[in-house]
Amino acid sequence: MSKKFALRAVAIAAASTLVLAGAATSASAHVTVSSPDAKPGGYAKLVFRVPTESDTAATTKLVVSLPKDHPFASVGAQVKPGWTVVKTTEQLPAPVKIGDVTLTKAITTVTWTATAGGVPAGNFDEFSLSVGRLPDSVDALSFPAVQSYSDGEVVKWDQLAKEGADEPEHPAPTLKLAAAITPVAATTSETGDSSDQLARVLGGAGLLLGLIGLGLGLRSRKPAGSEKA
């Protein structure tokens, strides 16, 4: 019976570890933004990671909205083979002063459209912007995005996370400026914090080892009265 108990404990622990690892993977399957060099008041490269979550369709279009309340005086878009890129300029609701420059209009959306196959099912690609200056009066910037698929599905990543609440189903890509000063810290600004994912997986592994030890300990114990007189 002790052997069966040990095997059952191992199976349960292994399943728990897989569930935790799966949760970490799904948490990172959003459109996210990170930066290797962003800091308040400076120029930065913004990297939008776009996974194709469909099993059958490809990602064929990405539209990224830039903040109108903190517009950028300079926006450069990455030119990618197999994609066209269009920057759209709009009149701002009110003039915004950035350093010595006062903006009355700014680039508010950047659109990448596939001219070939796009991002295949089950894969991801990255789309970059060079922007500046970043505001020095906020800790984070959100970049709502719209992802279109080859089968006509459209997913809007525009839900803002609220402090103390669960992560929304389709969170807007958000860059935490205070956490993006170094390349290492910048990676943690993505939705589905990598350190949190690692903690979950390690916690599951610890549970697995603990249950294995428990099972082996029970197996080694002999029932009372089994010793010969």
Rosetta silent file (secondary structure, phi, psi, omega in degrees, C-alpha in Angstrom):
SEQUENCE: MSKKFALRAVAIAAASTLVLAGAATSASAHVTVSSPDAKPGGYAKLVFRVPTESDTAATTKLVVSLPKDHPFASVGAQVKPGWTVVKTTEQLPAPVKIGDVTLTKAITTVTWTATAGGVPAGNFDEFSLSVGRLPDSVDALSFPAVQSYSDGEVVKWDQLAKEGADEPEHPAPTLKLAAAITPVAATTSETGDSSDQLARVLGGAGLLLGLIGLGLGLRSRKPAGSEKA
SCORE:     score description
SCORE:     0.000 S_00000001
   1 L     0.000  -36.053 -178.898    0.000    0.000    0.000 S_00000001
   2 H   -65.408  -34.076  178.702    2.894    2.363    0.806 S_00000001
   3 H   -66.990  -41.398  178.548    4.298    1.949   -2.698 S_00000001
   4 H   -64.145  -39.891  179.422    0.949    2.818   -4.254 S_00000001
   5 H   -62.222  -43.077 -179.670    0.683    5.867   -2.006 S_00000001
   6 H   -62.928  -43.198  179.806    4.121    7.050   -3.026 S_00000001
   7 H   -65.166  -39.357  178.952    3.358    6.657   -6.736 S_00000001
   8 H   -65.421  -40.221  179.464    0.040    8.474   -6.339 S_00000001
   9 H   -63.386  -40.922  178.557    1.750   11.332   -4.499 S_00000001
  10 H   -62.928  -42.402 -178.860    4.342   11.658   -7.262 S_00000001
  11 H   -63.924  -42.505 -179.553    1.623   11.746   -9.918 S_00000001
  12 H   -64.915  -43.524 -179.350   -0.357   14.432   -8.074 S_00000001
  13 H   -64.792  -40.633  179.016    2.739   16.567   -7.521 S_00000001
  14 H   -63.314  -41.278  178.762    3.805   16.238  -11.155 S_00000001
  15 H   -63.860  -39.426  178.971    0.351   17.284  -12.334 S_00000001
  16 H   -63.309  -40.355  179.532    0.434   20.305  -10.003 S_00000001
  17 H   -64.199  -40.549  178.966    3.817   21.354  -11.379 S_00000001
  18 H   -65.494  -38.007  178.244    2.535   21.122  -14.958 S_00000001
  19 H   -63.603  -43.593  179.245   -0.502   23.230  -14.074 S_00000001
  20 H   -64.442  -42.289  178.856    1.708   25.932  -12.540 S_00000001
  21 H   -65.098  -38.115  178.610    4.054   25.905  -15.518 S_00000001
  22 H   -65.284  -38.841  178.290    1.089   26.087  -17.871 S_00000001
  23 H   -63.637  -38.802  178.701   -0.302   29.049  -15.987 S_00000001
  24 H   -65.019  -39.382  179.986    3.036   30.837  -16.306 S_00000001
  25 H   -66.441  -45.501 -177.780    3.104   30.189  -20.046 S_00000001
  26 H   -66.015  -31.029 -179.424   -0.453   31.378  -20.627 S_00000001
  27 H   -66.139  -25.776 -178.097    0.216   34.537  -18.619 S_00000001
  28 L   -93.643    0.118 -176.382    2.954   35.501  -21.051 S_00000001
  29 L   -88.037   39.617  175.961    0.827   34.815  -24.152 S_00000001
  30 L  -112.605  166.196  168.315   -0.336   38.433  -24.411 S_00000001
  31 L   -74.039  122.509 -176.094    0.832   41.307  -26.558 S_00000001
  32 E  -128.052  165.489  176.883    3.419   42.933  -24.281 S_00000001
  33 E  -129.680  140.636  175.616    5.883   45.823  -24.365 S_00000001
  34 E  -142.670  174.571  179.321    9.383   46.029  -22.915 S_00000001
  35 L  -152.838  138.487  176.807   12.433   48.220  -23.350 S_00000001
  36 L   -84.439  -10.104 -172.104   16.195   47.722  -22.981 S_00000001
  37 L  -147.030   14.634 -176.281   16.882   51.396  -22.252 S_00000001
  38 L   -73.067  137.007  172.374   13.734   53.270  -21.194 S_00000001
  39 L  -156.105  150.148 -177.666   13.951   55.800  -18.393 S_00000001
  40 L   -52.617  131.831  176.832   11.948   58.914  -17.525 S_00000001
  41 L    83.709   -0.431 -177.420   12.917   61.906  -19.649 S_00000001
  42 L  -113.524 -176.185  174.460   14.991   59.903  -22.149 S_00000001
  43 L   -96.868  154.019 -174.099   14.702   58.233  -25.528 S_00000001
  44 E  -152.790  155.780  169.332   13.946   54.532  -25.734 S_00000001
  45 E   -97.305  123.643  177.303   13.465   51.506  -27.915 S_00000001
  46 E  -103.502  129.425 -178.504   10.052   49.920  -27.315 S_00000001
  47 E  -116.244  117.248  178.280    9.697   46.251  -28.220 S_00000001
  48 E   -99.304  116.775  178.748    6.201   44.825  -28.711 S_00000001
  49 E   -94.208  125.289 -173.554    6.112   41.037  -28.499 S_00000001
  50 E  -122.102  104.776  175.651    3.173   39.582  -30.408 S_00000001
  51 E   -88.099  144.829  173.358    2.284   35.882  -29.983 S_00000001
  52 L   -92.823  107.837 -174.782   -0.163   34.196  -32.341 S_00000001
  53 L   -86.832   -5.614  178.416   -2.529   32.411  -29.978 S_00000001
  54 L   -80.612  149.163  176.952   -4.584   30.776  -32.733 S_00000001
  55 L   -88.368  -12.927 -174.185   -3.957   27.147  -33.726 S_00000001
  56 L  -127.883  -23.954 -174.871   -4.979   27.717  -37.331 S_00000001
  57 L  -108.810  160.746  178.461   -4.687   31.413  -38.253 S_00000001
  58 L  -106.298  153.283  172.203   -1.737   33.808  -38.566 S_00000001
  59 E   -77.804  123.604 -175.399   -1.333   37.311  -37.164 S_00000001
  60 E  -116.583   -8.459 -177.882   -1.544   39.648  -40.147 S_00000001
  61 E  -156.588  141.924  175.556   -1.860   43.108  -38.587 S_00000001
  62 E  -136.332  125.937  176.728   -0.839   44.990  -35.461 S_00000001
  63 E  -117.309  120.712  179.859   -2.015   48.485  -34.542 S_00000001
  64 E  -111.085  127.502  177.778   -0.299   50.142  -31.560 S_00000001
  65 E   -95.728  134.263  178.675   -1.751   53.309  -30.017 S_00000001
  66 L   -98.495  150.410 -175.659    0.626   55.832  -28.473 S_00000001
  67 L   -65.291  128.874  178.513   -0.370   57.953  -25.459 S_00000001
  68 L   -83.191  -26.677  179.979   -2.019   61.250  -26.393 S_00000001
  69 L   -78.322  -19.662  175.110   -1.662   62.724  -22.918 S_00000001
  70 L  -132.882   68.517 -174.512    2.106   62.123  -23.077 S_00000001
  71 L   -68.965  159.101  178.158    2.860   62.339  -26.827 S_00000001
  72 L  -101.507  134.946  176.812    6.274   61.675  -28.324 S_00000001
  73 L   -73.956  -25.857 -178.844    8.049   64.352  -30.343 S_00000001
  74 E  -131.191  129.556  177.541    9.964   61.628  -32.174 S_00000001
  75 E  -138.393  115.794  174.790    8.659   58.229  -33.322 S_00000001
  76 E  -114.986  133.039 -177.008   10.641   55.866  -35.528 S_00000001
  77 E  -105.870  141.226  176.767    9.140   52.528  -36.573 S_00000001
  78 L   -66.388  132.812  175.446   11.019   49.320  -37.294 S_00000001
  79 L   -95.381  120.056 -175.485   10.937   48.311  -40.956 S_00000001
  80 L  -116.962  136.892  174.493   10.433   44.542  -41.194 S_00000001
  81 L   -59.431  134.466  179.812   10.664   42.301  -44.277 S_00000001
  82 L    86.081    6.546 -179.557    7.191   41.048  -45.188 S_00000001
  83 E  -139.663  144.197  168.544    5.442   43.938  -43.448 S_00000001
  84 E  -100.844  152.717  179.446    4.395   47.491  -44.299 S_00000001
  85 E  -132.037  134.313 -178.463    4.393   50.133  -41.578 S_00000001
  86 E  -130.421  130.086  175.635    2.261   53.291  -41.415 S_00000001
  87 E  -105.186  129.357 -177.702    2.446   56.068  -38.808 S_00000001
  88 E  -108.174  127.847 -179.851   -0.717   58.118  -38.310 S_00000001
  89 E  -103.691  136.621  178.768   -0.537   61.733  -37.079 S_00000001
  90 E  -129.650  158.287  173.075   -3.440   63.442  -35.293 S_00000001
  91 E   -74.551  133.081 -179.944   -4.200   66.846  -33.863 S_00000001
  92 E   -79.332  149.355  179.534   -3.826   66.789  -30.088 S_00000001
  93 E   -57.829  -33.538  178.567   -6.766   67.871  -27.899 S_00000001
  94 E  -151.358  150.285  179.060   -4.503   70.537  -26.389 S_00000001
  95 E   -58.256  143.180  179.557   -0.887   71.653  -26.951 S_00000001
  96 E  -126.170  127.208 -179.979    1.681   69.671  -24.975 S_00000001
  97 E   -94.523  125.716  177.659    5.107   71.061  -24.091 S_00000001
  98 E  -123.978  105.733 -175.644    7.992   68.583  -24.115 S_00000001
  99 L    64.198 -122.411  179.447   11.259   70.213  -23.158 S_00000001
 100 L   -94.930    3.799 -175.911   11.702   73.178  -25.479 S_00000001
 101 E  -110.492  135.507  174.307    9.149   71.853  -27.987 S_00000001
 102 E  -109.404  119.343 -177.183    5.384   72.448  -27.913 S_00000001
 103 E   -96.736  131.590  171.864    3.397   69.806  -29.813 S_00000001
 104 E  -108.307  -17.060  173.988    0.012   70.537  -31.337 S_00000001
 105 E  -145.062  156.791 -176.078   -0.071   67.251  -33.266 S_00000001
 106 E  -157.222  163.634  174.780    1.720   63.940  -32.832 S_00000001
 107 E   -73.873  123.029 -175.080    1.919   60.365  -34.090 S_00000001
 108 E  -112.090  -19.987  175.914   -0.839   58.497  -32.265 S_00000001
 109 E  -142.376  148.262  173.113   -0.885   55.072  -33.959 S_00000001
 110 E  -127.087  129.515 -175.271    1.599   52.826  -35.726 S_00000001
 111 E  -122.366  124.120  171.589    0.281   50.015  -37.937 S_00000001
 112 E  -104.929  129.767  179.640    2.186   46.994  -39.226 S_00000001
 113 E  -127.038  130.115 -177.674    0.427   44.974  -41.949 S_00000001
 114 E   -71.966  136.636  174.446    1.712   41.681  -43.322 S_00000001
 115 L  -104.736   -5.949  178.171    2.371   41.483  -47.046 S_00000001
 116 L  -125.915 -124.664 -174.107    3.213   37.779  -46.872 S_00000001
 117 L   -85.780  -15.405 -177.239    2.292   35.090  -44.344 S_00000001
 118 L    78.270 -155.826  178.936    2.385   37.122  -41.160 S_00000001
 119 E   -95.196  111.568 -174.378    3.149   35.494  -37.799 S_00000001
 120 L   -62.050  161.312  178.268    2.271   31.778  -38.126 S_00000001
 121 L   -56.396  135.646  177.231    0.056   29.927  -35.660 S_00000001
 122 L    78.594    7.065 -179.695    1.833   29.042  -32.435 S_00000001
 123 L  -121.913 -179.631  178.100    4.713   31.479  -33.026 S_00000001
 124 E  -143.148  164.092  174.506    5.553   35.086  -32.131 S_00000001
 125 E  -143.158  167.949  179.933    7.316   38.113  -33.584 S_00000001
 126 E  -124.847  140.550 -177.812    8.572   41.434  -32.258 S_00000001
 127 E  -126.661  129.581 -170.997    7.851   44.942  -33.534 S_00000001
 128 E  -117.877  150.545  173.108    9.954   47.894  -32.398 S_00000001
 129 E  -129.322  147.469  170.210    9.626   51.655  -32.066 S_00000001
 130 E  -111.186  117.450 -172.615   12.215   54.302  -31.240 S_00000001
 131 E  -131.616  161.496  175.625   10.499   57.071  -29.265 S_00000001
 132 E   176.446  163.126  -12.396   11.287   60.125  -27.194 S_00000001
 133 L   -81.841  151.400  174.110   11.251   61.899  -25.048 S_00000001
 134 L   -75.449  146.263  178.913    9.586   59.765  -22.409 S_00000001
 135 L   -66.980  148.972  178.329    7.680   61.730  -19.774 S_00000001
 136 L  -106.624   11.271 -177.007    9.408   62.157  -16.414 S_00000001
 137 L  -110.483    2.714 -179.547    6.199   62.676  -14.452 S_00000001
 138 L  -130.881  158.105 -179.707    4.695   59.162  -14.700 S_00000001
 139 L   -95.678  -17.360 -176.629    5.793   55.697  -13.641 S_00000001
 140 E  -152.895  154.095  176.039    4.171   53.768  -16.496 S_00000001
 141 E  -130.023  137.613  178.228    2.792   54.179  -20.003 S_00000001
 142 E  -105.875  143.860 -177.810    0.106   52.052  -21.651 S_00000001
 143 L  -130.221   81.765  179.136    0.009   51.219  -25.351 S_00000001
 144 L   -54.669  140.454 -176.123   -3.363   49.694  -26.333 S_00000001
 145 E  -133.250  152.550  175.943   -2.975   47.351  -29.306 S_00000001
 146 E  -123.261  123.475 -178.057   -5.237   45.649  -31.817 S_00000001
 147 E  -110.909  124.795 -179.917   -4.174   42.270  -33.236 S_00000001
 148 E  -111.887  143.247 -178.820   -5.826   40.941  -36.401 S_00000001
 149 E  -109.784  161.532 -177.588   -5.767   37.353  -37.653 S_00000001
 150 L   -67.654  -18.912  178.986   -5.944   35.876  -41.134 S_00000001
 151 L   -92.620    7.332  177.472   -9.343   34.285  -40.361 S_00000001
 152 L    97.561   -9.257  179.055  -10.899   37.668  -39.551 S_00000001
 153 L   -69.029  141.290  178.074  -10.622   37.508  -35.756 S_00000001
 154 E  -128.285  126.455 -179.448   -9.656   40.778  -34.074 S_00000001
 155 E  -116.638  124.774  179.194   -8.341   40.941  -30.496 S_00000001
 156 E   -99.667  117.139  176.661   -8.159   44.268  -28.671 S_00000001
 157 E   -96.964   81.977 -171.291   -5.472   44.457  -25.995 S_00000001
 158 L  -138.130   10.346 -178.569   -6.816   47.587  -24.304 S_00000001
 159 E   -88.024  127.682 -178.291   -7.932   46.705  -20.789 S_00000001
 160 L   -87.334  133.245  178.737   -6.105   48.609  -18.047 S_00000001
 161 L   -72.077  142.356  178.310   -5.068   46.681  -14.949 S_00000001
 162 L  -112.501  136.851 -177.470   -6.421   47.967  -11.633 S_00000001
 163 L   -59.363  129.215  179.293   -4.419   47.809   -8.422 S_00000001
 164 L    86.795   -5.872 -179.652   -5.599   44.989   -6.195 S_00000001
 165 L  -106.272  163.046  177.285   -7.696   43.374   -8.940 S_00000001
 166 L   -66.872  155.954  178.498   -7.051   40.306  -11.057 S_00000001
 167 L   -63.713  133.993  179.109   -5.318   40.762  -14.387 S_00000001
 168 L   -67.227  164.167 -176.941   -7.864   41.528  -17.131 S_00000001
 169 L   -65.798  -38.033 -179.322   -8.409   39.072  -19.954 S_00000001
 170 L  -127.567   74.083 -176.604   -6.910   41.371  -22.576 S_00000001
 171 E   -68.290  143.500  175.460   -4.502   43.729  -20.761 S_00000001
 172 L   -71.553  137.960  175.052   -3.058   46.709  -22.604 S_00000001
 173 L   -56.689  127.049 -175.493    0.724   46.489  -23.097 S_00000001
 174 E  -130.874  130.789  179.206    2.181   48.608  -20.293 S_00000001
 175 E  -104.953  120.580  175.830    5.737   49.802  -19.797 S_00000001
 176 E   -88.583  109.217 -174.312    6.834   50.513  -16.240 S_00000001
 177 H   -64.682  -40.013 -178.620    9.421   53.259  -16.579 S_00000001
 178 H   -64.718  -25.929 -177.589   10.867   52.848  -13.094 S_00000001
 179 H   -98.484    6.155 -174.835   11.503   49.148  -13.826 S_00000001
 180 L  -114.117   20.600 -177.545   12.944   49.696  -17.288 S_00000001
 181 L   -69.980  -34.284  177.991   16.200   51.471  -16.460 S_00000001
 182 L  -119.248  157.586  179.378   18.287   48.378  -17.209 S_00000001
 183 H   -56.334  -37.844 -178.237   17.729   45.590  -19.759 S_00000001
 184 H   -65.430  -46.376 -179.077   17.224   43.034  -16.986 S_00000001
 185 H   -67.779  -30.890 -177.025   14.588   45.106  -15.232 S_00000001
 186 H   -62.667  -34.394 -177.756   12.895   45.963  -18.514 S_00000001
 187 H   -66.511  -24.767 -179.482   11.962   42.346  -19.153 S_00000001
 188 L   -78.902   -5.970  179.673    9.961   42.287  -15.920 S_00000001
 189 L   -79.323  -10.907  179.246    7.714   45.062  -17.227 S_00000001
 190 L   -72.271  152.079  174.687    5.915   42.625  -19.476 S_00000001
 191 L   -62.756  136.972 -174.054    2.573   41.261  -18.432 S_00000001
 192 L    82.448   61.855 -175.245    3.174   37.941  -16.690 S_00000001
 193 L   -48.343  128.332 -174.428    6.286   38.976  -14.710 S_00000001
 194 H   -63.457  -37.003  179.465    9.112   36.528  -15.461 S_00000001
 195 H   -66.051  -35.015  178.232   10.294   36.392  -11.830 S_00000001
 196 H   -66.949  -39.394  177.942    6.764   35.539  -10.737 S_00000001
 197 H   -62.469  -43.827 -179.356    6.618   32.746  -13.316 S_00000001
 198 H   -62.852  -40.316  179.917    9.919   31.337  -12.066 S_00000001
 199 H   -62.743  -39.527  179.108    8.673   31.423   -8.476 S_00000001
 200 H   -63.615  -45.917 -178.727    5.576   29.460   -9.445 S_00000001
 201 H   -64.876  -43.988  178.807    7.543   26.793  -11.259 S_00000001
 202 H   -63.874  -37.409  177.740   10.099   26.483   -8.456 S_00000001
 203 H   -62.782  -41.666  177.084    7.303   26.269   -5.917 S_00000001
 204 H   -63.565  -39.549  179.344    5.726   23.428   -7.877 S_00000001
 205 H   -64.863  -39.318  177.894    9.075   21.644   -8.083 S_00000001
 206 H   -63.375  -40.365  176.482    9.520   21.985   -4.324 S_00000001
 207 H   -60.892  -41.568  179.139    6.072   20.488   -3.762 S_00000001
 208 H   -61.038  -47.651 -178.550    6.978   17.589   -6.021 S_00000001
 209 H   -64.741  -38.646 -179.955   10.206   16.826   -4.120 S_00000001
 210 H   -63.652  -42.756 -179.596    8.463   17.090   -0.779 S_00000001
 211 H   -69.352  -34.892  176.358    5.752   14.628   -1.738 S_00000001
 212 H   -62.080  -44.864  178.988    8.301   12.218   -3.174 S_00000001
 213 H   -61.532  -40.588  178.375   10.169   12.310    0.159 S_00000001
 214 H   -61.762  -44.789 -179.172    6.934   11.721    2.059 S_00000001
 215 H   -63.438  -42.799  179.888    6.048    8.761   -0.118 S_00000001
 216 H   -66.721  -35.108  178.789    9.481    7.164    0.260 S_00000001
 217 H   -65.378  -41.727  177.960    9.377    7.696    4.011 S_00000001
 218 H   -66.506  -36.300 -179.346    6.056    5.924    4.319 S_00000001
 219 H   -64.415  -34.847 -176.103    7.277    3.110    2.137 S_00000001
 220 H   -76.119  -16.204 -179.319   10.277    2.508    4.417 S_00000001
 221 L   -81.305  133.399  179.161    8.119    2.117    7.533 S_00000001
 222 L   -96.012  146.743  178.462    7.084   -1.427    8.387 S_00000001
 223 L   -62.606  149.120  179.353    3.684   -2.209    9.937 S_00000001
 224 L   -60.326  139.151  179.454    3.676   -2.761   13.710 S_00000001
 225 L    86.705    3.923 -178.717    4.204   -6.375   14.691 S_00000001
 226 L   -79.832  -17.321  179.225    6.079   -7.322   11.546 S_00000001
 227 L   -73.558  139.889  176.561    9.288   -8.022   13.512 S_00000001
 228 L   -76.192  145.644  179.929    9.829  -11.631   14.442 S_00000001
 229 L   -71.479    0.000    0.000   10.065  -12.406   18.162 S_00000001
